Amino acid sequence: MGTLIRITLHTRNEQNANRALVAAKARFEGLDATLSDYKPDSELNRFCRAPHGTTTKLSADLFSVLTIAQRLSLLSHGAFDVTIGARTRGRSGTVGYQHLALGNRTATLLMSQMQLDLGGIAKGFAADRASEVLCEHGHSRHLVAASGDIRVWDPPPTSEGWAIGLGAADQPSLLRRCGVSTSGNAFQPGHIIDPRTLTSVERRESMTVVATDCTTADGLATACMILEPEQRAELLSHYPGARLIARAD
C-alpha cells in the first residue's frame, strides 16, 4: 500500500511475541495483495480490469472495505469516494460511488474506465486487522502504526494509555482501544482531489480523527479534508465516539 508499518508491543513472552509479529506481518502482506492499487495483480486491480457490468465475487476483506467506504460516501454526500482512482493517477475516467454496486459479497462497476483507489481507508483497515491478530496471540498491549494511521489497544504497563500527539501543539493524549488518523495538505498542496468537483483541495490544513477503530478514523480524516468546516460535524455525528482535531498548517 506504499507505506511502512511499525508495531510496538509489551510482553514478557518474547518467543510468543515473535510468532505474533510474524502473523501480523503475514496479515499485512495478505491485505497488501488484496487492497493495493500499486500492485497490478492485486485483487482490487483485477476487479477494476473486469469489463464494466461484470459482477465479481470478492474476498471478505475487499468486500468489507468497500462496504464501509460506500456508507461513508453516502454520509459525506460524495466527499469520500473510492472511485476517484483514475483521477488520482492523472488520467480520465468515470468517478462516482453510485456507479459501484455491491451485492452478496459481490461488486459491479457499472460504468467504463473506472478505477478504485483505497488509499484513504485501506491502511486503517490493515492496522485494525493486524491489531486483531496480535490480540488473538495474547498480546493486547500494542500499538500499530501505518504511516499516519495508528491503532492502539491496551496501554503499556504502569500507563493509562498510549501517548499520541494531537492538536496544534501536538500535546500528547493518553489513548487506548481506538484508532487515530491524520490527513493533511501542507506538504503537497493540491494532491487531494474533491471527487464531487474533480478539483484539487488547496486549503493548507490537517485533520486528525480519533474513532473507535482505525478504519473509521482513516476514512473520516480523508472526508473531513474535503468537506467544508460546517459540514464536518454532521458527518462525525453518524460515528459515535469520533472526534476531530482540525489544524491550519
N, C-alpha and C positions, 0 to 999 in steps of 0.2 A: 504493500500500500504506500510505498515511498516514504517510510518513516522508520525511526529507531524505537525499540521497545526497552524499557527498563523496569525490572521487578525488584522490589525490596521486601524482604520478609524477615520476621523474627521467630527463631525456633531454637530448641535445644537438641533437635534430632537432625543432624546435618545430613545423614545418609538419606533419610526420607525426604528432606528438603530438596536434595539434588534430584530425586525422582520426580518430585512435584514440579520443579523448574523445567525439567526435560519435557514433562507432559504439557505444561503451559506453553512452552516453545512450540511443540508439535501442534497444539491447538491454534496458535497464531499462524503457523505456516499453512495449516489447512484452510483457515479463513482467507489468507492471502491468495491462495489458489482459487478460492471461490469468489471473493468480492473485489479483487483488484482490477482497476481499469488500466493499470500499467502492463499487465501480463496478457499477451494476445490470446493465450489459451485458457484464461480464467473462465469459470462458469458464467460470470457476468458478461464477458465479451462474446462468448459463444452464443449466449442468449440474444445479445444485441445483433449478431450477424444473421440470425434466422430471418427469413422473409417476413415482412410485416403481415400481420393477420394470423401468424402461426402460433398456436397455443403450445407452450413448453412446460413440461413438468420440472419443477425446481427443487433443489435441496432444501431442507428445513431451514438452514441458515440464510440462504439468499431470500427465500420467501419471507422469513421473519423480518429481515431488514427492510424489504420493500413494503411490507405491511405497515411497519412503524413509519416509514418515510411517507407513504401515501396519506396516513392520518395527519401527519404534521403538515403536509401540503394543503390538505383541506382546511385545517385550523388556522394556517397562516395565510390563507387566500392566495396560495401560489408563490409566496416569498421563498419557501423552501421547495425545491423541485429537483429530483434526481435525474430528470430527463434533459438537463442542461448540458449533458456531456459533449455534444457536437460543438457547442459554442465555447466551452472551456478548452477544447482542443483547437480552436481557431478556425473552424470550418462551418459551413452552413448545414442546417439540419432542422428537423422538427422538434420543437420544445413544447411541452405541456403535459403535466401529470395526468390530465384527463384522457390522454392517449395511451396510458398504461393501464391495462385491465388485469385484475387479479381474480383468480378463481379458487378452486380447491387445491391448494398448493401448486397452482399453475399461474402463468403470466403470459400476456399477449401484448405486443407492441402493435398498436392499431394503425400507425402511420409509417411511411417510409423514412429512411435516413434519421433514425432515432438512435441515440447513444446515451446510456446511463452512466452517471458519474456519482459514486457513493462516497466521495471524498469528504462530504460534510456529515457523515454519520458512521461510516464503516470502522474507523479507528476506535470510536467509543464502544461500538458493539464488540469489537475484538477484545478490548480491555475488560469488558464485563464477562465475556466468556472465559478468558484466562483467569480472572479472579475466581470464577466458579470452580475451575479445575484445581486451583490452589486450596480452596475450601474443602473440596472432595478428598484431598490428600491430608486434611487435618491441619492446614496452615492458614488460619483465618487472620493472623496479624500480618497484613501485607499491604503494599501499595503497588499498583501497576500504572506505568506512565507510557503513553503512546503519543509522543510529541506534545501537543497542547491539551491532550485528553488524559485525565487522571482518575483512576478508580481506587478509592481507599476503603478498606474494610476494618476489621477490629484494630485498635490502636496498638502501638508498641507498649511493652511492659512499662509500668510506672507513669504512663501518659494517658490523658483523657482523649487524645485524638492525634491525627497527623497534622503537622504544622504546614499549612498551604497558604501561600501569599495571595491575597485578594485585594482588589480595590486600587485606588490611585497610588497609594504609598506601598503597595504590596505588603501590608501588615499581615502577619501570619494569623490564620484562624485555625483552631483545632477542629478537624473534621473526622468523621467516622461513618462507615456504611453509606457512602454516597459517591456520586460522580461529579467531576469538575471539568469544564471545558472552556477554553478561551479561543475566540476567533477575532482576528484583527486585520486592520487595513493600513497600518502605519508604515511598514517597511516596503510594501508593494501596493501603493495606492492604485486602485482601479482593477486589481486582479480578481475581485469578487464581482460577479455579474448578477444583476437582478433578473430572474427568469421571466418576470412578468413583462418587462420592457426591453430585455436584452441589452441593457446599457450598464456600464460599469458603475459601481458604488464608489464615490470619491471621498466620502466622509472619512477623516482620519480618526477612527475610533477603535476600541477593542471591547468585546463583550465577553464577560466571564459568567457562566451559568453554573450554579450548584443545583443538582437534582438528585432524585432517589437512585439513579443509575447513570452510567457514563454515556450510554446510547442516547438517552433523552437529553442530557446536558450538551452533548455534541451537536445534535440536530437543532436544539433551541438556540445555541450560540450562533450557529450559521444563520438561522432565520432572523434573529434579532439584529444581526449586522445589516440586513437588507431592509427590515421594517423601519418605519419612522418611529421616533421615541414614544408617541402617544399610542401606537399600536402594539407595543411590546407587552404591556401589562395584560392586555386582553388575551394574548396568546398564552402567556405564562399561567393565567387563571385556569387553563384546562389541564395543568400539570401540578397537582397538589404537592407542596413541598419545594417546588422550584423557585429559585430566586436569582435575580440578575444584578450584576455589578457592571455598570457601563462606565467607560473611561474615555475621555478625549485625549488623543495622543498627539 
